[in-house]
Amino acid sequence: MLIEELTYDLPESSIAQIPVEPRHDARLLDARRVGGQGAIDDRVFWELSDLLFPGDLVVVNTTKVRQARLFGIREDTGGQVELLVLEPVGGGRWEALIKPARRMRRGVRLDVAGVSVEIESDPIDGKVLVHFGGDAEQLLAERGVIPLPPYIHETLEDPGRYQTMFADRVGSAAAPTAALHFTPHVSERLMAAAIPIVKVDLHVGLDTFRPIAVNRVEEHQMHSEWFSVPESTVQAIVETRKAGGRVVAIGTTVVRSLESAAAGGVLRPSEGRTDLFITPGYPFRVVDDLVTNFHVPGSTLLAMISAFMGPGWRAVYSHAIARDYRMLSFGDAMLASRMAR
């Protein structure tokens, strides 16, 4: 697949800058019939339970966004520095994005709110290894700022609005945005319709959202992310399938988790790192339906959507833009079915 096959015209005015309130009033584009040349239906997110069937199973990601953005100064020059802390790599060291990366080098020390931070590697594509002279998690919790995608220019008044109602385990650099639309009202409607909710955990890395920088998509070097699929979720999926129900993933992170846990051909309880890169032709083993937001052109997430929906994704995106759907992280959502094989 060539990168041109994952591009589309995204007007700046279509990119949502603030979230809808209440969350469940976001729009929901029902695109399940697209593969069969059926109509696209415009709905509202709280109606999700009306679009599914009793016995279906909804799977959500419980990850919580870390307050990962820190600001400090270079101890040698006094220059301002911004760190976007990504994840621990062992021995008290963390991977981080640093700005400005130019003239940054190994051995430079930063003062971040009175805590000494040493740069332990030269920057590569803006990434460095850093070592904190104290409890990094405590510093992030006390002085860190929730990171928002670079295409969001408005200030978020309530940082909790970039956390899902399921957020439980700190570890992500970005939110699993499809679940941002969930409220207790949505969950209650699903439960009342005999559609249970189960959980996985995948720590979202920023590389997920970076554009693919090579011409041939399959040559892209996929990053790895930590994920966990518990035994209770696997058992619920097995029972759902036996009863004829469908597995509905809330977001691409859930798809990646479940398909990684089934990479050996059989879905098993799993925990570890995955570098699974889903592109057209991928044989989906677990997920039947997908609720997801609209994604950045040329991204790995759009490659997954193309693999899941087939070429019909273009008609869906064109419909969404023509009907003034709000795009990307704070935007609206769609419901899609796996393309028939």
Secondary structure as UniProt FT lines:
FT   HELIX           3..6
FT   HELIX           12..14
FT   HELIX           23..25
FT   STRAND          27..30
FT   TURN            32..33
FT   HELIX           34..36
FT   STRAND          41..44
FT   HELIX           45..47
FT   HELIX           48..51
FT   TURN            54..55
FT   STRAND          57..61
FT   STRAND          63..65
FT   STRAND          69..74
FT   TURN            75..77
FT   STRAND          80..90
FT   TURN            91..92
FT   STRAND          93..99
FT   TURN            102..103
FT   TURN            106..107
FT   STRAND          109..112
FT   TURN            113..114
FT   STRAND          115..119
FT   TURN            125..126
FT   STRAND          127..132
FT   HELIX           136..143
FT   TURN            150..151
FT   HELIX           159..162
FT   TURN            165..166
FT   STRAND          169..172
FT   HELIX           177..181
FT   HELIX           184..192
FT   TURN            193..194
FT   STRAND          197..202
FT   HELIX           206..209
FT   HELIX           217..219
FT   STRAND          225..229
FT   HELIX           231..242
FT   TURN            243..244
FT   STRAND          247..250
FT   HELIX           252..261
FT   TURN            262..264
FT   STRAND          270..274
FT   TURN            280..281
FT   STRAND          289..293
FT   TURN            297..298
FT   HELIX           300..309
FT   TURN            311..312
FT   HELIX           313..322
FT   TURN            323..324
FT   TURN            329..330
FT   STRAND          333..337
//
